[in-house]
Amino acid sequence: MFKNLGYQIVDFEEKADIYVINTCTVTKEADRKSKQMIRRAIQQNLKAKIVVTGCYAQSDYQDLQGIEGISLIAGNEGKNTILSQLNNLPPHQTVVTVEPAKKLRKYENSIPPGSTSLHTRAWVKIQDGCNKFCSYCKVPYVRGPARSRSIKDIEKEISALNDKEVKEVVLLGINLGAYGADLDTTESTATKKVNLSKIIALINDFKNIERIRLSSIESIYLDKELLEAFIKYPKLCHHLHIPLQSGDDKILRLMNRPYNTTFFYQKIQEFKENIPDLAITSDIMVGFPYEDEASFNNTYNLVKKLEMAKIHVFQYSDRQECLANLLIDKIEQKTKKERSEKLLNLSRSLSYNFIKKWIGLKTRVLVEKEVKDREGEIYSQGTTDNYIKVIIPKLTGKVGKLVSVRLEEAYSNYGIAKVT
Ligand code: SF4
């Protein structure tokens, strides 16, 4: 939006006239980092206009009002109008334009269509909000109820990306699997239900788009229709990021997660049996209240048994509005750190094992960039359909193209390949 109006986008380290800090509040650490960035921006240019938006601004704008130097605190729904809001600001005052999230009923596209696209990949948001209220999670309070973007609107953006010859579309949502459940009968009827699989089918028909990737999906949405979509639509990437959070049933119940470990295990096995090269990645939370050694070991063993390709590990932190805050048996920071390290080590070895399995096999890589190493040798870097980061030595001039390669070497977080 700024670019379209002739503003020059500069690096954060350079002195700017306007700073926009898009904050996160998913953990206490995210809050701390958001505040740190705001203070850094203020110090960089005391005369600059400082705009703070995103989830931390949405949920804790009262805290932010205490920081001197912020010009505008805009909620998530106000992101699209930051420019016009900036034009009407009184000097030396902090203006707050935050709408309560619980009142949000209609999907508003807070990311201008096309603004998140590279030449190779575009992130297309189709859903916002969540109704699940996991006991540790602040998201439903900040993002509001689950809302889906209209099919027409999605189609319009996909069509524009197709014209720009973007190769890969990544579908985003706070709770992506819930897509369509709230759409009214003009879009969704009992016989023609609108859901994520329908959106995949729609995108599959666009000629220039060669890959469709799902950002993250809860296990409860891994239904028969989605499995069929994987089999029917070759453009759908063989990668699923499915948050497990804990591999222990007691902890899952306390977390208010809508599944147990048996369900999760069976679902993953069902998908893996039908899609043999499927990469499963996940989010795991350590140090949730009452997570004893046995519970943690259950998580560790389940991640290992499922041969996940990679996991993201988060440490539990109390969030004021969340029910888990009231649980008494909190876990020490030291234990959280140790458990987190154990899982990260496991993730590294699982990732290596996963990549190693494809050595000698042919696959296709979407080339994302060219990089020069220390010796001045150029190589291309890209990603396979099943989310393996690949380096192709000596390959040039292929950014934005899909190239056929054979994987030759495996490391813990990438593979080395040769063009075939
Ligand atoms: S499903 Fe995800 S976004 Fe929704 S409450 Fe649970 S953790 Fe938060």
Residues whose N, C-alpha, C, O or C-beta is under 5 A from the ligand:
A	BS01	SF4	C130 K132 F133 C134 C137 V139 I174
